[in-house]
Each structure stands twice: as C-alpha cells, then as structure tokens.
Amino acid sequence: MQHGGDLGEAASRFGGADSAWLDLSTGINPHSWPVPEALRERGWERLPSGSDLAHLIAAARKAYGVPAKAVIAAAPGTQAIIQWLPCLAPKRPVAIVSPTYSEHETVWRTHGFEVHQIRSLAEAMNGRRHVVVVNPNNPDGKITGKADILSTAAECRRHGSWLVVDESFADIEPACSVVRECGELPILVLRSFGKFYGLAGLRLGFAIAAPSIAEKVSRALGLWPVSGPALAVGTAALADEEWATAMRDRLLCEARSLDERLAGAGLTVVGGTSLFRLVEHARAGRLHEALASRRIWTRRFLWSSTLLRIGLPPDEAASARLASTLAESLRAIEHGPHAQGTRTGAP
C-alpha cells in the first residue's frame, strides 16, 4: 500500500471540487483533537527551542509509556523516519511482514537492500535479517502478539539486526505496544501522531528505541526536526489523556456502526481497525470506480482484486451518504456494463 488522502487522482478522473468528495481513503481520525485558538498562533515567529522539543518528548514519553532507558526522536511524520532507516541500519537483507504499507518495502529496495516478504514473524527467525512489522497492521488490522515480537527481537539482538515495529495505529490499541521493551532490545518503534489525533497535516511522528539506534535517527534528522506549531500542538494533545480515552471509545462505537452499514449493503468485513475497515467483494475494482463516480473515494490495493479499505465517515450525514451510495453502486455494477476498474495503492 502507498497512502490515502490525495484526491488529485480522483478529481482528475472523475471531476468535482474537493468539497464535493467524501474522502474515506485514509486511516486518519475524522474527529481531530480540538486545537485551542491560542495554540494556532504559536510557534511561527521563531526557531523552535531546545526546551520546546524537550516538552514534546516528555509528553510523548508519558503518553506512550516509554521507559527511561529508551530515547525518543521526534520527526516531521513517521514517513520521514522510514525514509532514513536504510541509511542508518547495517547492510543486510530485510524481511517485511506483508501485505502492509508499501513504503516500507519501497525505501529499503530503493537503497539496494534485499527484501523478502513474509506472512508472519514465525518466518523471520533468521536473525541475520532486519525485520519490519506493522502492528496493528494496515490494512487488515492484524495484531502481532508481544511474545512473537520479543522472540524476534531477541534473535535480532544475537545477530546485530534491527526489528522495526510500526505502531502508527497503536493509539487505538495501546495494549499491543512494545514501547516498554524497546530500551533493552534492538526494537525501533514508530509512532504516528497525526492518525489518531486527526491532525495529519501537522506532520509529527516519533522513533523510539535504545540510545544506540534512536540517537542515529536524531542525528540524521538534524537541528529543528519539528516545526514550532507542531511542537506546541503535539505537546498539548499528547497530554490530553481524557480526550484520548474518550476518543478510543467513540471510534470503537463508530466502527461497529460502520460494520453494520457495510454488512447491510452486502459487503463482507474481513479486517481493519477502529479507524478503517477492510471489506471484500468479488468486483472490488468496479465498486471502487462506481463509488468514485459518485464522489466517494476509497482505497484499492495492487496486490488484491477483491479488497477495499473504507475509512470512518465523519458524521451521520456522511454515514448515510455512504450507505445509500453503496447500495446504488452495487446495483450499478450488478446490472451495468463490465468495467475493469483501476487499482491504486494505500496509510
């Protein structure tokens, strides 16, 4: 998968202004953390200070439960960290639990690494390879157990390899996080701020690891890795535990409601998280096109002809629009002329 959220392709092919589209192609929370007006005006006039960054790191350490032995490197989004990893890690093959977010494979291959796709960590027990696992996985929501992750990390330690655990969606499933173990083992945890807090445009993410790994990331990112506005908003939002707890409950409830609407339309829900659902349909490509022609944008995958990922609608009106448009689109592909449909990649 690549990433969602770019309506350029949709608008160029199907027309319509951005405001006409219901974008369900991302895994971004449609209910963003409410940025206070005072914070909207902060951080624009001066370079970020060391104390600003320290406050953000302290808030992230508490919010994520990071142990004292681990170091946190802040970045302008997790994608920026992913881009750097092949430049920082020892040169050796890489095993990626797949299918998953395609940028992990792309960046390693671009830098000349030998990449192997594996189905689970059980296939990764050759510690002479770096290992990448997304947990919870995107797009099927699969959660890899801590015992398997720690066993793989121990094997990596014996051979000087890294285990990259992309926890971009772990805010909705905090119990699955291995952040507390990354101070002792060669685990590099990636945490995304923008997805759960619904502020993807802020561009903020973190690498959490033992000092020997995290400090390499920090040095690569250089001075002022995060903008002043991102420091201010990130620090305040990460400290808002009450909002986070309530939001997890809200998202879970809305995901269940979305499941009912999807099932009612005749789709089979086969996975996902509380920020997006993965559905199966024999003619997913035609359904994707039919929805797009009606200004609803979903995600298709290059590696599957039967799967679509659908994000949470932002409100009841959007939910009702999705339900009615699904019904109309499914009728159209059942009775209309055959069309192959195109595939796109997917956060």
Summary of the structure (lengths in Angstrom):
residues: 347
radius of gyration: 20.4
end to end distance: 7.6
largest distance: 62.7
contacts: 1184
relative contact order: 0.18
helix: 46%
strand: 17%
